[in-house]
Amino acid sequence: MRIWGTVLLVLGILFLIMFTLAEFGGGHIGFIPFFVSGFLLLMGWNLRKSGKGILQPKPVVAASDENTPAASMPSNAAASAPEFSTVEIPLTPEIAAMIKRQSARAQRILLYVVGGFSIFFVGLGLVLGLTDKNRGEAITFVVIFGSIGVASGILIYGISWLTMLKPVRHDLRGTTYLRTTGPVEVVWIASGAMLRLADRAFLVDRRYGATELSKLGWGRVDYSPHGHVILGAWDCDGRSVYSLPGYDAA
C-alpha cells in the first residue's frame, strides 16, 4: 500500500505541474483539475502514512555488560508488543466461489470509475477546445487532455489489476486463507478505507465490512491473503460483526 501511495503522490504532482502550466498558458481550466490533483496528493499521503500494521517491531534489547550497573538499564526495555496471531484456514470451493463473486463486483465498479475518469478529461479537452478562439490551441487542448484522460484510465486500471484483480486470482489458486486476531483499526481514505491489523495493512471497500470493522478495537478477521477480500469479522467476545453473504466460519 505504501507503494500505491507513492504512485498517487507522483501522479498528483505531475497533474499539478501540467495544470499549472496550462493555466499560465492561457488555458483557464478552472478549479476542478486542481481539485483532482489535490485529491490524488492527499490520498497518496494517507496511503503512505497508514499503509503498515498497527504493531511496531519488538525492541531489541542489547545484552548488558557486566560492568553496567543494573539500575542504569531502562525499566521497560524488555516490554513486549501486544499479542496477536495470524493463522491459515483451508480454502474450500464454496469460499473460493464467494471470493470470485466479490472480485467480479469490484471489477465492474473499477470499469465504471476508469470510464468516468477518462470521459471527464476527454470532455474537459473538448470544452476547452471549443471555447478557444485560436483553432491551433483548441486542437492542442483536445489532444493534451484527451491523452491525459486515456492514459490515466489505462494507468488506474493497470495498477488496480496488479494490486487487486491479479492478487484475487492468486487467492483462487491457493489452498488457504487467513484469520488474524488482534488489534483492528480502519483509516478512512476518500471513498475507500485502509484496514490496519497487527502485522499488515491493506485497502478495503467501505461497502463490504469497513463500517462494521471500524467499530472494533480488537477482534478476529477472516480474509483472503492476496486480494484481501473480507470474509467475516468478530469482536473480542466472539460476536459476529460482519460476514460475506453465505460465509460460514465453521
PEHUQUI-V214876 format. One record per run of one state. SS is the DSSP state (@ for helix, = for strand, . for the rest). FROM is the first residue (numbers start at 1). TO is the last residue. Records with the same first field share a line. If there is no record, write none. Layout:
# PEHUQUI-V214876
SS: FROM-TO + FROM-TO
This chain:
# PEHUQUI-V214876
.: 1-1 + 25-31 + 51-69 + 73-84 + 91-92 + 132-134 + 174-175 + 184-184 + 190-191 + 197-200 + 205-205 + 214-217 + 224-229 + 236-239 + 244-250
@: 2-24 + 32-50 + 70-72 + 93-131 + 135-173 + 206-213
=: 85-90 + 176-183 + 185-189 + 192-196 + 201-204 + 218-223 + 230-235 + 240-243
